[in-house]
Amino acid sequence: MKYKIIRLLILTIFISLLTGCWSKREINELAIATAIGIDKSEEGYLVTVQLINPGEVASEKTSTRTAVTTYRTSGETILEALRRLTVETPRKIYMAHLRLLIYGEELAEEGIGETLDYFSRDHELRTDFYILVAKDTKAEKLLNVLTPVEQIPANKIFSSLEMSQKSWGPTHHVQLDELINSLVSKGKNPVLTGVSIKGEKEVGMSTKNLERVQPSTIVEITNIGGFRKDKLVGWLNEEESKGYNYIIGKVKSTIVVVSSNEKEKIAIELIRTNTKVKGKVEDGEPKIDVELWTEATIGDAGSEMDLSKSENIYKLEKKLGEKIKKAMEAAVNKAQTDLKSDIFGFGEAIHRADPKSWSKLEKYWDRRFENLEVNIKVIAKIRRQGTITKSFYKEVKE
């Protein structure tokens, strides 16, 4: 009986020490941030935060108020600027639902490494937000543009980035862990996708932009920017951006247009791709072999070509392979001649294949990369022609 009483007392003491929600914070006490923009300022950093207006998002009634509000302030560090915002915002900024981190192009060219410490260190932040660069503009201005369809502009950019990589190919979404891994790697430099403002910037900051069938201002996902260490050194064009994604194996689906003759075009949809990158060192010289295999289907063929004939399919497969290879070669050439940056991770491939040789190469890898021999091979197979083999276009012309 005595031992039972002692156990009961101990249990009571432990239960009294447990608190189920000791760190709870009610939603009406928080300002939920969906996007943060960082630009260069005289003081250090200009930080712009896009906050959700919960009442407007949840309301079923129409209103003249916007679903988001942006605040901005400067500070010597990111954390200082965020805390300084408390003099303007009625609530403490809550970062756990952050979807986007956007750097102004000017700051990206000077270097973003120092700013990443806060985002990797703060315990409230998850690492599943996407990181981009505001191309030809400031992050502050970009976050002030209101977008149709999506009430919350950050959600629009987030979804557009995911969809463009999945269905088109020249963009690449990067999260915090991937960016930091590329920054600390000695055999790979990072990339970030650009996002820009298209149209009248001033109109895009008012609700007038939401009242038109064709908005005056839109936020557009652009191509890939290449970095050397933590500094932006240049941009790939659309073809080169696709070529980059082909090489790193990130093209899930895209459209490639080839010519059946001098006038007629055929659109081919890639439905599956697989890329293998192998490094080797021969006589002290590093080399890279890239092999891409893709499966495709005919998507749009306003052509007189008879697609039921195997020889015609073979010709299209050859042209498809050549066009993909051309994009890949263009990306490599741009990285070697203009960016002078190994954004593909070829150095890591050499390291995996021959660690001993890599120990001699890594110190001067940027210079060795500029003259690196890269051999590209593309195998393209067209599996399906759609529901018809001959286009009715010939009959229409007649």
C-alpha positions in Angstrom: 0.0 0.0 0.0 2.8 2.3 0.9 4.5 1.8 -2.5 1.3 2.4 -4.3 0.9 5.8 -2.6 4.5 6.7 -3.5 4.0 5.8 -7.1 0.8 7.8 -7.3 2.5 10.8 -5.8 5.3 10.5 -8.4 2.8 10.1 -11.2 0.9 13.2 -10.0 4.1 15.3 -9.9 5.1 14.3 -13.5 1.6 15.0 -14.8 1.6 18.4 -13.3 4.8 19.2 -15.1 3.4 18.3 -18.5 1.8 21.0 -20.6 0.1 20.1 -23.9 0.4 23.4 -25.6 3.1 25.4 -23.8 4.2 27.1 -27.0 0.8 27.6 -28.6 0.0 30.8 -30.5 -3.5 31.6 -31.8 -3.9 32.5 -35.4 -5.2 35.9 -34.6 -1.8 36.6 -33.0 0.2 35.9 -36.1 1.0 37.5 -39.4 1.5 34.7 -41.8 4.2 35.3 -44.4 3.9 33.7 -47.8 6.9 35.3 -49.5 10.0 37.3 -48.7 11.9 39.5 -51.1 15.5 40.6 -50.4 17.1 43.5 -52.2 20.3 45.5 -51.7 20.0 48.8 -49.7 22.3 51.4 -48.2 21.9 50.0 -44.7 22.5 46.4 -45.9 19.3 44.6 -46.9 15.9 45.8 -47.9 13.4 43.1 -46.8 9.9 42.9 -48.2 7.4 40.5 -46.7 4.1 39.5 -48.3 1.5 38.7 -45.5 -1.9 37.1 -45.9 -5.0 38.9 -44.9 -6.9 35.9 -43.4 -10.3 37.5 -43.3 -10.2 38.3 -47.1 -9.0 34.8 -48.0 -11.7 33.1 -45.9 -14.5 35.5 -46.8 -17.1 34.4 -49.4 -18.2 38.0 -50.0 -16.6 40.3 -52.5 -14.4 43.1 -51.1 -12.2 45.9 -52.3 -9.5 44.8 -49.9 -6.6 42.6 -51.2 -5.9 39.1 -50.0 -2.3 40.1 -49.1 -0.4 43.1 -47.7 3.3 43.9 -48.2 5.6 45.5 -45.7 9.2 46.5 -46.1 12.1 47.7 -44.1 15.9 47.8 -44.1 18.5 46.3 -41.7 22.1 45.3 -41.5 20.9 41.6 -41.3 17.8 39.8 -42.4 16.7 39.1 -38.8 17.2 42.7 -37.8 15.0 43.9 -40.6 12.3 41.3 -39.8 12.2 42.4 -36.2 12.1 46.0 -37.2 8.9 45.3 -39.1 7.1 44.9 -35.7 6.8 48.7 -35.5 4.6 48.5 -38.6 2.8 45.1 -38.4 0.2 44.6 -35.6 1.3 40.9 -35.3 4.5 38.9 -35.1 5.5 37.6 -38.5 5.1 33.8 -38.7 7.4 32.1 -41.3 6.4 28.5 -41.1 4.2 28.8 -44.2 6.7 30.6 -46.4 6.5 29.6 -50.1 8.9 31.9 -51.8 12.3 33.6 -51.2 13.0 36.1 -54.0 16.3 37.9 -54.4 16.7 41.1 -56.4 19.0 40.7 -59.3 21.4 43.4 -58.1 21.9 41.6 -54.8 22.2 38.2 -56.5 25.1 39.5 -58.6 26.9 40.7 -55.4 26.3 37.4 -53.5 23.5 35.7 -51.6 25.5 33.4 -49.3 25.5 35.6 -46.3 21.7 35.9 -46.3 21.1 32.2 -46.3 22.4 31.7 -42.7 19.2 33.0 -41.2 16.9 30.8 -43.4 18.9 27.7 -42.6 19.2 28.5 -38.8 15.7 29.6 -37.8 13.8 26.7 -36.2 10.4 28.0 -37.3 11.3 27.8 -41.0 10.7 24.7 -43.1 13.0 24.2 -46.1 10.4 23.4 -48.7 10.0 27.0 -50.1 11.3 27.9 -53.5 14.1 30.4 -54.1 14.2 32.6 -57.2 15.8 35.7 -58.6 13.8 38.8 -59.7 15.1 39.3 -63.2 15.5 42.9 -64.4 13.7 44.2 -61.4 13.7 44.3 -57.6 12.1 41.7 -55.4 10.2 44.5 -53.6 8.4 45.5 -56.8 7.7 42.0 -57.8 6.0 41.1 -54.5 3.7 44.1 -54.9 2.1 42.9 -58.1 -1.5 41.5 -57.7 -2.3 38.4 -59.7 -5.6 37.2 -61.2 -6.8 33.6 -60.7 -4.8 33.2 -57.5 -5.7 35.5 -54.6 -2.3 35.1 -53.1 0.5 36.2 -55.6 3.1 33.9 -53.9 0.9 30.9 -54.6 0.6 31.9 -58.2 4.4 32.0 -58.6 4.9 28.8 -56.7 2.4 26.9 -58.8 3.6 28.4 -62.1 7.2 27.3 -61.3 6.1 23.8 -60.5 3.9 23.5 -63.6 6.5 25.0 -66.0 9.1 22.5 -64.9 6.7 19.6 -65.1 5.2 20.4 -68.5 7.5 22.8 -70.3 11.1 22.3 -69.2 13.2 25.6 -69.1 12.7 26.3 -65.4 14.1 24.6 -62.3 12.7 24.9 -58.8 15.3 25.0 -56.1 14.7 24.6 -52.4 17.0 25.7 -49.6 18.8 22.4 -49.0 19.6 22.0 -52.7 21.0 25.5 -52.9 23.2 25.2 -49.9 24.5 21.8 -51.1 25.5 23.3 -54.4 27.1 26.3 -52.7 29.4 24.1 -50.5 30.1 21.6 -53.3 33.5 22.0 -55.1 32.2 20.2 -58.1 28.9 22.0 -58.8 27.7 25.6 -58.8 24.1 26.6 -58.1 21.3 27.8 -60.4 18.1 29.7 -59.7 15.1 30.4 -61.9 14.2 33.9 -62.8 10.9 35.6 -62.3 10.0 39.0 -63.9 7.3 41.6 -64.3 5.7 41.8 -67.7 3.6 44.9 -68.5 2.8 48.0 -66.6 4.4 47.7 -63.2 2.4 50.5 -61.5 -1.0 49.2 -62.6 0.0 45.7 -61.3 0.2 47.1 -57.8 -3.5 48.1 -57.7 -6.8 46.1 -57.8 -7.3 47.5 -61.4 -5.1 44.7 -62.5 -7.7 42.2 -61.3 -10.6 43.9 -63.0 -9.5 43.2 -66.6 -10.0 40.2 -68.8 -6.4 40.7 -70.0 -4.4 42.0 -67.0 -2.1 44.9 -67.7 0.6 43.3 -65.6 1.6 39.7 -65.0 4.3 37.9 -63.1 6.2 35.6 -65.5 8.6 32.7 -64.7 11.6 33.1 -67.0 14.7 31.1 -67.6 17.6 29.8 -65.5 20.3 32.0 -64.0 23.8 30.5 -63.4 25.9 31.2 -60.4 29.6 31.1 -59.7 29.8 30.3 -55.9 27.1 32.5 -54.5 27.1 35.2 -57.2 24.8 35.4 -60.2 27.0 35.5 -63.4 24.5 35.3 -66.2 21.3 33.9 -67.7 20.6 31.0 -70.0 18.1 31.5 -72.8 15.0 29.2 -73.2 16.8 26.6 -75.3 19.9 26.6 -73.1 17.7 26.3 -70.0 16.0 23.2 -71.5 19.4 21.9 -72.4 20.5 22.3 -68.7 17.5 20.4 -67.5 18.0 17.6 -70.0 21.5 17.1 -68.7 20.6 17.0 -65.0 17.6 14.8 -65.7 14.9 17.2 -64.7 12.7 17.2 -67.9 9.6 15.3 -67.1 7.6 16.5 -70.2 8.0 19.1 -72.9 7.3 19.9 -76.5 9.9 19.7 -79.2 9.0 21.0 -82.7 10.8 19.5 -85.7 10.3 20.1 -89.4 9.0 17.4 -91.7 9.9 19.5 -94.7 10.9 23.1 -95.3 7.4 24.5 -94.5 5.6 22.0 -92.3 6.2 21.4 -88.6 5.5 18.5 -86.2 5.2 19.0 -82.5 6.5 16.0 -80.5 5.7 15.6 -76.8 8.3 14.0 -74.6 6.6 11.8 -72.1 9.6 10.2 -70.4 13.3 10.9 -70.2 16.3 9.4 -68.4 19.8 10.9 -68.3 23.1 9.3 -67.3 26.1 11.4 -66.6 29.5 9.6 -66.3 32.8 11.1 -65.6 36.3 9.7 -66.3 39.9 10.7 -66.4 42.1 9.6 -69.3 45.8 10.5 -69.4 45.2 13.1 -66.7 42.4 14.7 -68.7 38.8 14.7 -67.3 36.0 13.8 -69.7 32.2 13.6 -69.4 29.8 11.3 -71.2 26.1 12.3 -71.2 23.5 9.9 -72.5 19.9 10.8 -72.7 17.1 8.4 -73.6 13.6 9.7 -74.3 10.2 8.3 -75.2 7.9 10.5 -77.1 4.5 10.8 -78.9 3.3 12.8 -81.8 1.2 15.7 -80.5 0.5 18.0 -83.4 1.2 17.1 -87.0 -0.3 19.5 -89.6 1.8 17.7 -92.2 1.4 15.5 -95.3 3.9 13.0 -93.9 2.4 9.5 -93.6 3.1 8.6 -90.0 2.0 5.0 -90.5 5.3 4.3 -92.3 8.2 3.3 -90.0 10.8 5.0 -92.2 9.1 8.4 -91.6 9.0 7.7 -87.8 12.7 6.9 -87.9 13.4 10.2 -89.7 11.4 12.1 -87.0 13.3 10.2 -84.2 16.6 11.3 -85.7 15.5 14.9 -86.0 14.1 14.9 -82.5 17.4 13.5 -81.1 19.4 16.1 -83.0 17.3 19.0 -81.7 17.6 17.8 -78.1 21.3 17.3 -78.5 21.7 20.8 -79.9 20.0 22.3 -76.8 22.2 20.3 -74.5 25.4 21.4 -76.4 24.2 25.0 -76.3 23.8 24.8 -72.5 27.3 23.4 -72.1 28.8 26.0 -74.4 27.1 28.8 -72.5 28.3 27.5 -69.2 31.9 27.0 -70.4 32.4 30.2 -72.4 30.1 32.9 -70.8 29.3 31.8 -67.2 32.6 29.9 -66.7 30.8 27.9 -64.1 30.1 24.1 -63.7 26.4 24.3 -63.1 25.8 20.7 -64.1 27.8 19.0 -61.4 30.3 17.5 -63.9 33.0 17.9 -61.2 30.9 15.7 -58.8 30.7 13.1 -61.6 34.5 13.1 -61.9 34.8 12.8 -58.2 32.6 9.8 -58.0 34.4 8.1 -60.9 38.0 8.8 -59.8 38.4 10.3 -56.3 42.2 10.2 -56.6 42.4 12.2 -59.8 39.7 14.6 -58.5 41.9 15.5 -55.5 44.3 17.0 -58.0 41.7 18.6 -60.2 39.3 20.2 -57.7 41.5 23.1 -56.7 41.5 24.5 -60.3 38.3 23.0 -61.4 36.7 26.2 -62.7 39.6 26.6 -65.2 39.6 22.9 -66.1 35.8 23.0 -66.7 36.2 25.7 -69.4 38.0 23.2 -71.7 36.2 20.0 -70.4 35.4 17.5 -73.1 31.7 16.7 -73.0 30.3 13.9 -75.2 26.5 13.9 -75.6 24.4 11.1 -77.0 20.6 11.2 -77.4 18.4 8.2 -78.1 14.9 9.2 -79.0 12.0 6.8 -79.6 8.5 7.7 -80.8 6.1 5.2 -79.4 2.7 6.6 -80.4 1.2 8.7 -83.1 -2.0 9.6 -81.4 -5.5 8.5 -82.5 -4.8 9.1 -86.2 -1.9 8.3 -88.5 -2.7 10.5 -91.5 -3.6 14.2 -91.0 -6.8 15.5 -92.7 -4.9 18.7 -93.5 -4.0 17.5 -97.0 -7.7 17.2 -97.9 -8.4 20.6 -96.5 -5.6 22.1 -98.7 -7.1 20.5 -101.8 
